[in-house]
Amino acid sequence: MKNWIKNQTICLLLISTLIASVTHSCKITQQTTDTKDLSYLYNPTKSPFNPLYNVINKSDKSSVLSVKFFPNDLFFSEANPQGIPTAQMIINVKLFNISQGRVLADTAIYNINIVKEEGRAEYIYNIPLRVEKDLEYITEIKIIDRLRLHVIQTFKYFNTLSYFNMYNFRAQGHFDKNELFSPVLKINEYINLVYSGATPDSLFISYYKPFRETPDPPSMLLPEKELDYEPEKVGAIPYSDSIPMMFPREGIYLCSVGRDIREGYTFLNLGTTYPAMTTPEVMIEPIAYLASQDEVAAIRSSLKPKISLDDFWIKCGGNVDKARELIRIYYTRVLFSNYYFTSYKEGWRSERGMIYIIYGPPDKVYKTAEGENWGYRKPVVKSSWGGRYSVSEDYLFFNFKKRENIFSENDYYLSRSENPVTYWDQAISSWRKGIVFRLDNPEDI
């Protein structure tokens, strides 16, 4: 892999200094820092910037990691010799082969100066990765904002197990040819799909109806409902990497290079309001976590569903002002669930979305190649013995396992047998009384 850093030793020293500075600044406010905790990934108030990531297999020996920055996330400073607004970022990448344990397969360090351009909506950087065929990989990505001394870390899974799976396709806008980092299409958006393998004669598109199920409460030992139905229609079009495609019907579209190939790239049409909740019809659905099936059915079938939905929240809050506050918090969590956890269905319909909406952003997040472990802080236990005084913390953990899925790499399920105690009934009771549930509030347990 090419290294774009002229002096790697100096850059490594700089990274070490920055990380040490950030760690030291954290220690000023708290005694211990959990360096493996990635809870900021799912908490917009904790994450200083939020890049997007994508991986495409180019050949048997090469894949490309793309990193996209948004201008509003970057800190541009004119304190440089040129006097030009510039953001200074370091991208540190480690590629691990997880088919053979956790073997380091490649590394890269990029020192990037991003010059601000008026009207530019994104800044994308492509990082080549050395790979081998028929293996699974996880990429550890650490990004450092050199000016603000902020560090974020994330992990990106991909594999080279097939020539036909999602990692062999690149989606792009038809007009601007900009790389798309999300499979969710905007209304009336025209796109191209570029296949990195040998040019096929046709592209086969399988249409699946939208997935409408919601998960059961975590206290119930029931498996999560999955997409288990066949496509309603399969059509073929001549393949071209420049042919404009648009999917106006709400649903799931699996694009493959063979009629009998059950893998490929998936596009999603999740409706006109996604990811937000802006109409009564779509706002009714997520209250399924708080309301009974009969209550949801009554609101949905009401002659004036908006008024019925308002009445539900006013009954929970006790008055209009409290109801507004509950609505704001609840549907903000729905929005971020869609942003973080969407797979082949809206993120709020996933089991991670369910936990996120009811319990809030987790206090701890640990990620591995196999899944994620979320921790919610319980009430602090204070004790004294002799002249000593101690404070101990305990957490309620939810363990999510990664599931192989032809439609999405973002599909996880809750390992319910590992969570015998969930406080679910207390959480729902709290919301229904107009109190946003917090596990570390003793009065709510």
C-alpha positions, 0 to 999 in steps of 0.5 A: 500500500502506498503511503502518502506521508513523507515522514511517517515517523514524525506522523506517528509521533504526532498521533501518539502526542494527540491521543495522549493529549486527548486521553489526558484531557479526559482524565481531568474530568474523570478518574478513569477512561474506558478506551474501548468504549465507543458509545459516542458512535450512537450519541450525537452529543458526544461525537465531534464529527461523523464521517461515513464509510464504504468498502468496495472490492476492486480485484482479488488483491485490492479493495478501497475504503472510502471516507466521507467528511461533511463540511459542517463537521469539520473545523476550518482554520486560517492559522496556516502559512497560506491563510486559507480555511483548512481542516487538518485530519489524520486517518489511521487504518488497520486491516485485520483478517478475521477468517484466521483469527485476528491477523493484521493484514495491512496498515495506512496513515494519511495526513490530510489537509482539507481546504474549504470550498464554498458550496461543496457538500462532501469531501471523500478520500479513498484508501487502498487496502491489500486483500486476498480472496475468500476472506473476511476482514474488519477495518479499524479506522481511527480519525484525529482532528489535529486542530481540535484534538478530537479522536474517533474510532470505528470498525468497518466489516467487509469480505472477499468471499464472493464476486457477486455480493454487495462489496463488488458494487459501487452506487453513484448519483447519475448526474454528479457521479458522486459515490453514495454511502447509503442504500436508501434512495431519495424520492425521484433520485436517479442512480447508477450501479457500477459492478467491479467484476467482468461486465455482465449482460444484464442486471436482475432486480428483485423487488420485495415488499417493505418489511413492516414488523416490529420486534417483541419486548426484550423480556420475551424470549422470542426470535426477532422477526426476519424477512422470510418472503420471496420477491414479488417480482424479478425483472432484468435490464441490460447492464450499463454502468451509466444507465439511469435507474430510479425506484419510485415504489416503496420497498426493497430492491436487490440488484444482482448479475444473475437471475439465480444469484441471491446476493448483490447490492440492495437499494431501499425506498423507505417512503417520503418522510424517512428518516424523519417522522413528519406525518401522523401515519408514520408517527403512529407506527413507532408507538408500538413499543409503548402502546398495546396492539389495540391502542395502535389499531384504534389510533390508526383506524380513527377518523382523525388519526392525528388528534388520536395520536395527540391524545395518546401523548397528552394522556401519557404526559398529563398536559400539552407541554409535557406531551410536547417534550415526550414527543420531541425526545421520543421521535428524535430517538426514532430519527437517530435509530433510522440514521444508525441502525437501518438495514433492510428496514427502518432502524427504529424497527430493529432490536437495536432501535427498540432499545435505543428509543426506550432506554436512550443512547447507551452509556457503554458500547463495545464492538467486535467482529461478532457484534456489539455490547451495550451497557446502561448505567445502573444507580451508583452504589455508595458504601463506606467501611471504616474511614474509607468511602467507595463508589461502585458502578454497575451496568445493564448490558444488551448483547447484539449479534451480527447476522449474515444478511444478503441485503445489509451489513448492518443487521444485528439481533438481540441475544435475549437469553443473555439478558434475563433482567431488562427493566422493560416493564418499568421503562414502559411504565415510566414513559406512560407516566410522562417520565423519560426512562433512565436506568440510573434514576433510582426513583424509576426502578 
